[in-house]
Amino acid sequence: MLKTNWHTHTKRCGHAVGTDEEYVIAAIQAGVRTLGFSDHAAYHTPRPRSRMNIELADDYFSSISFLKEKYADQITLYLGMECEYYESEWETLSRYRKELDYIILGQHDLWLDGPDVYHPFSSEQVFEYVDLIEKACSRNFCDYVAHPDVFMWGYPGVDDTVRTAAARLADISVKYDMPMELNCGSGVKYGAREYTDGMRYAYPVRIFFEEFAKKHCPVIVGLDIHDPKLFQTDEYVNRALSVCEGLDINFLWDYDLVTAAKKRKQLFR
């Protein structure tokens, strides 16, 4: 099991299970030393089973802060969120950026409650997705990009659009010194599926990590935990790592994301 994980959810998002304390205890039992909570960000409109309601945000803040003190002698806890880049929600997102220890960018929709990554994108939508990631990075809004290849869940297969997107994401990582994530969540959890380029996991997808390796992009392994029991297995980590087999990946195994976030927050605009 990894000793550091920045990608941890809570049941507030509507598709995770367990109490906040159960996540902490399970992480301690698994030997995790640094645990970041990064539940799906709340916005002004509710979206059950996708993200927490805005009314739950303060409880999320206070609960993790309480557990941080309670278990301080056993594990280091940090409070973050997994956010999208939505200009329509900039006031709310700016508050999160200023108050939280860190933010990971998980761009699940092209705009608030708009087209989502789990349905087939057109080539134009793929490039719009990449544009949003670059805008977030250029404004120092986020501290790493979660599942940058997540749109491959619904996209039919690797083609020239995907190759271009992968190369652009690698360039964004280099330009902004932005870590990209090797995600160990739903993309590998449900096993390999048939795509036009063959049987593979929905994500991570090798072509992206070939580009990241080629350009020496920093890569963080994120567990994307939605169930405390998953701290007790390395199965999904091993599945994700198998996608990168033979590649010279610049893994950041014990990266101090919070110190890096403090520097980015000074430049946030």
Secondary structure, 3 states (H helix, E strand, C coil): CCCEECCECCHHHCCCCCCHHHHHHHHHHCCCCEEEEEEECCCCCCCCCCCCCHHHHHHHHHHHHHHHHHCCCCCEEEEEEEECCCHHHHHHHHHHHHHCCEEEECCCECCCCCCECCCCCCHHHHHHHHHHHHHHHHCCCCCEECCCCHHHHCCCCCCHHHHHHHHHHHHHHHHHCCCEEEECCHHHHCCCEEECCEEECCCCCHHHHHHHHHCCCEEEEECCECCHHHHHCCHHHHHHHHHCCCCCCEECCCCCHHHHHHHHHHHCC
